[in-house]
Amino acid sequence: MTAKRLYPIIACGSIVFAVVGIVVGQLVLDPGLNPLNATVSEYAVSDRGGVTEAAMMVLGLGSLVLLRALKAANAPVRGLPERLLWVWSGALIVAAVIPTSPIGADLTLTAEIHRYVSVAAFVSLPAAAALLVPRLTADEVWRPVARTVEWLALAGGLGVLAVTYVALPGERVMIGLVERLLLGAEVALLAVLAAWLLRLAWGRAVERPADFPTYHRFVASRS
């Protein structure tokens, strides 16, 4: 089995594992935690089994495999989008290794590091997707998923703005819900890219798709 066929399978499997792990980690925890107001990181630090941390680690490693698969398939990711995907993957891995402080505890140095790498992760993936949109649109093979990537990039960008507002002037009201919606959009973005790679590697030859315009010029502007 060639790398072009193996990498998409690993990427898709890691995304599925991570989603299942994060969901399980939210269910079997301290009943005093409220998922609407507690972040995923706060759930993770209360998870005695380490399920959430393991899911984050797998998602980070799977994202690295996804990036390798994109490059092996000659997807138009080189340059700044590639570097931003490296930031996303590395930040997830660091956040999984270095926990935040429990709810109510003072922020430690490790908690501060966790906070900043989490911010880097949340911001870098929508930015990478926004830069990819015009490239995917111009590529005949990737054009069918360009519109979906564009909408998910927009959702991720709006999610970053929402989390920023809730975390600062919003006094963390509903921060857990907003963060999970943002994380959902970002994981969906990874899943779209991984699923299309899987189709390219294992499906029938892609027919020439019809051209279509993209919307949201501020998202689809060229890098």
ZAMARGU-4260 file (C-alpha; in steps of 0.2 Angstrom, whole numbers, plus 5000, padded with zeros to 4 digits):
<rodrens>
0) 5000/5000/5000 | 5007/5017/4995 | 5009/5032/5006 | 4996/5041/4996 | 4983/5028/5000
5) 4989/5025/5018 | 4990/5043/5025 | 4971/5047/5021 | 4966/5031/5031 | 4976/5036/5046
10) 4970/5054/5045 | 4952/5049/5044 | 4954/5036/5058 | 4963/5049/5070 | 4949/5061/5067
15) 4935/5049/5071 | 4945/5043/5086 | 4948/5060/5093 | 4929/5065/5091 | 4924/5049/5100
20) 4937/5052/5114 | 4932/5070/5116 | 4913/5066/5117 | 4917/5052/5130 | 4928/5063/5140
25) 4914/5075/5142 | 4902/5062/5148 | 4911/5053/5161 | 4917/5067/5172 | 4913/5077/5188
30) 4894/5080/5187 | 4898/5097/5195 | 4905/5103/5178 | 4894/5112/5166 | 4898/5109/5148
35) 4890/5126/5144 | 4902/5136/5155 | 4917/5124/5157 | 4930/5123/5142 | 4936/5107/5135
40) 4953/5110/5143 | 4945/5112/5160 | 4936/5095/5157 | 4952/5088/5152 | 4961/5093/5168
45) 4947/5085/5178 | 4948/5069/5168 | 4957/5056/5178 | 4958/5044/5164 | 4966/5056/5152
50) 4953/5052/5138 | 4952/5070/5133 | 4971/5073/5133 | 4973/5057/5122 | 4960/5063/5110
55) 4968/5080/5108 | 4985/5071/5106 | 4978/5059/5092 | 4970/5074/5084 | 4986/5084/5083
60) 4996/5069/5077 | 4982/5065/5064 | 4983/5083/5058 | 5002/5080/5055 | 4998/5065/5045
65) 4984/5074/5035 | 4996/5088/5031 | 5009/5075/5025 | 4994/5067/5015 | 4990/5083/5007
70) 5008/5086/5001 | 5009/5069/4995 | 4993/5072/4984 | 5000/5088/4978 | 4987/5098/4986
75) 4990/5117/4985 | 4995/5119/5003 | 5013/5124/5002 | 5018/5141/5010 | 5009/5150/5023
80) 4994/5137/5024 | 5006/5123/5027 | 5015/5133/5041 | 4998/5137/5049 | 4993/5118/5049
85) 5010/5115/5057 | 5005/5127/5071 | 4988/5120/5073 | 4995/5102/5075 | 5010/5107/5086
90) 4999/5118/5097 | 4986/5103/5100 | 5000/5091/5105 | 5008/5104/5117 | 4990/5108/5124
95) 4987/5089/5127 | 5004/5087/5136 | 5003/5103/5146 | 4986/5105/5156 | 4977/5120/5162
100) 4973/5124/5180 | 4957/5116/5187 | 4942/5128/5189 | 4944/5140/5203 | 4963/5137/5205
105) 4976/5151/5201 | 4984/5151/5184 | 5001/5142/5184 | 5015/5144/5171 | 5009/5128/5163
110) 4992/5134/5163 | 4997/5150/5154 | 5007/5140/5141 | 4992/5129/5138 | 4981/5145/5136
115) 4992/5153/5123 | 4995/5137/5113 | 4976/5134/5113 | 4974/5151/5106 | 4987/5148/5093
120) 4978/5132/5088 | 4960/5140/5087 | 4966/5154/5076 | 4978/5145/5065 | 4966/5132/5057
125) 4953/5145/5051 | 4967/5156/5044 | 4974/5141/5035 | 4957/5137/5028 | 4954/5155/5022
130) 4971/5155/5013 | 4967/5138/5005 | 4950/5143/4998 | 4956/5152/4982 | 4970/5139/4979
135) 4957/5125/4980 | 4945/5134/4969 | 4959/5136/4956 | 4964/5118/4957 | 4953/5106/4946
140) 4955/5091/4958 | 4951/5101/4974 | 4937/5113/4967 | 4923/5102/4972 | 4927/5105/4991
145) 4932/5123/4990 | 4915/5130/4994 | 4913/5118/5009 | 4930/5123/5015 | 4925/5142/5013
150) 4910/5140/5024 | 4919/5131/5037 | 4933/5144/5037 | 4920/5157/5039 | 4912/5148/5053
155) 4929/5145/5061 | 4933/5164/5060 | 4917/5169/5067 | 4919/5156/5081 | 4936/5164/5085
160) 4928/5181/5087 | 4914/5174/5098 | 4926/5165/5109 | 4937/5181/5111 | 4922/5191/5115
165) 4915/5178/5128 | 4932/5176/5136 | 4935/5194/5138 | 4921/5207/5140 | 4908/5193/5140
170) 4915/5186/5157 | 4915/5168/5151 | 4896/5167/5149 | 4893/5151/5139 | 4911/5149/5134
175) 4910/5131/5135 | 4896/5130/5122 | 4905/5143/5110 | 4922/5134/5111 | 4914/5117/5107
180) 4905/5125/5092 | 4922/5132/5086 | 4930/5116/5089 | 4916/5107/5079 | 4919/5118/5064
185) 4938/5115/5065 | 4936/5096/5066 | 4923/5097/5052 | 4936/5106/5041 | 4949/5093/5044
190) 4936/5079/5041 | 4932/5087/5024 | 4950/5087/5018 | 4953/5070/5025 | 4938/5063/5017
195) 4942/5071/5000 | 4959/5064/5001 | 4952/5047/5004 | 4941/5048/4989 | 4955/5054/4978
200) 4966/5039/4984 | 4953/5025/4984 | 4938/5031/4973 | 4936/5032/4955 | 4945/5046/4945
205) 4938/5063/4948 | 4928/5070/4933 | 4931/5088/4928 | 4919/5098/4940 | 4909/5112/4934
210) 4917/5129/4939 | 4908/5140/4952 | 4911/5156/4960 | 4915/5158/4978 | 4907/5170/4990
215) 4914/5180/5005 | 4928/5189/4996 | 4937/5193/5012 | 4938/5174/5015 | 4943/5170/4997
220) 4956/5183/4994 | 4972/5177/4988 | 4986/5174/5000
</rodrens>
